[in-house]
Amino acid sequence: MKVGIFLGSDSDFPIVEDAIHLMKRFGVEFGLEVTSAHRSPERTKMLIRDYEKNGVVVFIAVAGKAAHLAGVVASHTTRPVIGVPVGGSGLGGLDALLSTSQMPMGIPVACMGIGKSGASNAALLAIQILALAEPALEKKLKDYRSQMTENVKVASQKIQDKL
């Protein structure tokens, strides 16, 4: 297992579905757990240790509201942690964004955007980190980006054809 994905709540699962598809598309082994920085802190600590023993290189932590999960994970590992803030509060996820991004010096967390696109970008950033040591994965990333470029060209041509 290369990537550990922790959700602060089972209600966060729809946020990570596209990210999971990306992991599978790139052939990256991952594990997914629901664990809370506040409701199950000992479980969170145990999972971090277990995932490290199983070879996890990067953690992704998805949480809303106070969104302390990424910071708690980062405080218990020296491996990269990518935080994904989730909306759903009265503040539309801005509280989660600030909680995830405002880490004290010495405990870094990479912070993605709020919601589904943030989760997908977290998956891609984790894949980029892994690709530093895996040339085959780097090639898959380059092919993925080339396909995105081609999709833009095709979309542009469709619009031009309508003019």
C-alpha positions in Angstrom: 0.0 0.0 0.0 1.4 3.4 -1.1 -1.2 5.9 -0.1 -3.3 6.1 3.0 -6.6 7.9 2.7 -8.3 8.9 6.0 -11.8 10.3 6.1 -13.0 12.3 9.1 -16.5 10.9 8.5 -18.3 8.4 6.3 -20.2 11.3 4.8 -16.9 12.4 3.2 -16.8 9.3 1.0 -18.6 10.9 -2.0 -15.8 13.6 -2.0 -13.1 11.1 -2.6 -14.8 8.8 -5.2 -13.1 10.5 -8.2 -9.8 10.4 -6.3 -10.2 6.7 -5.8 -10.9 6.2 -9.5 -7.6 8.1 -10.2 -5.7 5.9 -7.8 -7.1 2.8 -9.6 -6.5 4.3 -13.0 -2.8 4.8 -12.2 -2.5 1.4 -10.5 -1.6 2.9 -7.1 -2.3 0.8 -4.1 -4.2 2.6 -1.4 -6.1 2.0 1.8 -9.1 4.0 3.0 -10.3 4.4 6.6 -12.8 6.5 8.5 -11.2 7.9 11.5 -11.7 11.1 13.4 -9.1 13.5 15.0 -11.7 14.2 17.7 -13.9 11.2 18.0 -11.3 8.4 17.6 -7.8 9.9 18.3 -6.3 6.7 19.5 -7.6 4.8 16.4 -6.1 7.5 14.2 -2.7 7.1 15.9 -2.9 3.4 15.5 -3.8 3.6 11.9 -0.9 5.9 11.1 1.5 3.4 12.7 -0.1 0.5 10.9 -0.1 2.2 7.5 3.6 3.2 7.9 4.5 -0.4 8.7 2.7 -1.4 5.6 4.8 0.9 3.4 2.5 4.0 3.0 4.5 6.8 1.5 1.8 9.5 1.5 -1.3 10.2 3.6 -4.4 12.0 2.4 -6.7 13.4 5.1 -10.2 14.5 4.2 -12.2 16.4 6.8 -14.6 19.3 7.3 -15.5 21.9 9.9 -12.6 22.1 12.4 -10.7 19.8 10.0 -7.9 18.8 12.4 -7.4 15.4 10.8 -4.6 16.3 8.5 -2.8 18.1 11.3 -3.2 15.2 13.7 -1.9 12.8 11.0 1.1 15.1 10.3 1.9 15.3 14.0 2.3 11.5 14.1 4.3 10.9 10.9 7.2 12.4 8.9 5.7 11.2 5.7 3.9 13.8 3.4 0.4 14.6 4.4 -2.1 16.1 1.9 -5.2 17.7 3.5 -8.5 18.1 1.7 -11.0 20.5 3.3 -14.6 19.6 3.0 -17.6 22.0 2.8 -20.9 21.4 4.6 -20.6 23.8 7.4 -22.3 27.2 7.5 -19.1 28.6 6.2 -19.0 26.6 3.0 -15.8 24.8 3.9 -13.7 28.0 4.5 -13.4 26.9 8.2 -12.0 23.6 7.0 -9.7 25.3 4.5 -8.2 27.5 7.1 -7.9 24.7 9.7 -6.1 22.5 7.1 -3.8 25.2 5.7 -2.8 27.1 8.9 -0.4 24.6 10.4 2.3 25.6 12.8 5.9 25.7 11.6 7.5 22.3 11.8 4.3 20.2 11.0 3.6 20.8 7.3 0.4 19.8 5.6 -0.1 20.3 1.8 -3.6 21.8 1.5 -5.7 21.2 -1.6 -8.9 23.1 -2.6 -12.3 22.4 -1.0 -14.2 19.4 -2.0 -14.1 16.9 -4.9 -11.6 18.7 -7.1 -9.4 19.1 -4.0 -9.6 15.4 -3.4 -8.8 14.6 -7.0 -5.8 16.9 -6.9 -4.7 15.3 -3.7 -4.7 11.9 -5.4 -2.7 13.4 -8.3 -0.2 15.1 -6.0 0.3 11.8 -4.1 0.9 10.1 -7.5 3.4 12.8 -8.4 5.3 12.2 -5.1 5.3 8.4 -5.8 6.5 9.0 -9.4 9.7 10.6 -8.1 10.9 7.0 -7.4 8.8 5.2 -10.0 9.6 6.1 -13.7 6.6 4.0 -15.0 4.2 6.1 -12.9 5.8 9.3 -14.2 5.1 8.1 -17.7 1.5 7.5 -16.8 1.3 11.0 -15.5 2.7 12.5 -18.7 0.3 10.4 -20.7 -2.6 11.6 -18.5 -1.6 15.2 -19.0 -1.2 14.7 -22.8 -4.7 13.3 -22.9 -6.0 16.4 -21.0 -4.4 18.6 -23.6 -5.9 16.6 -26.4 -9.4 16.9 -24.8 -9.0 20.7 -24.7 -8.1 20.7 -28.4 -11.1 18.6 -29.3 -13.5 20.7 -27.2 -12.1 23.9 -28.8 -12.6 22.4 -32.3 -16.2 21.4 -31.5 -16.9 25.0 -30.5 -15.2 26.4 -33.6 -17.2 24.0 -35.8 -20.4 25.6 -34.4 -19.4 29.1 -35.4 
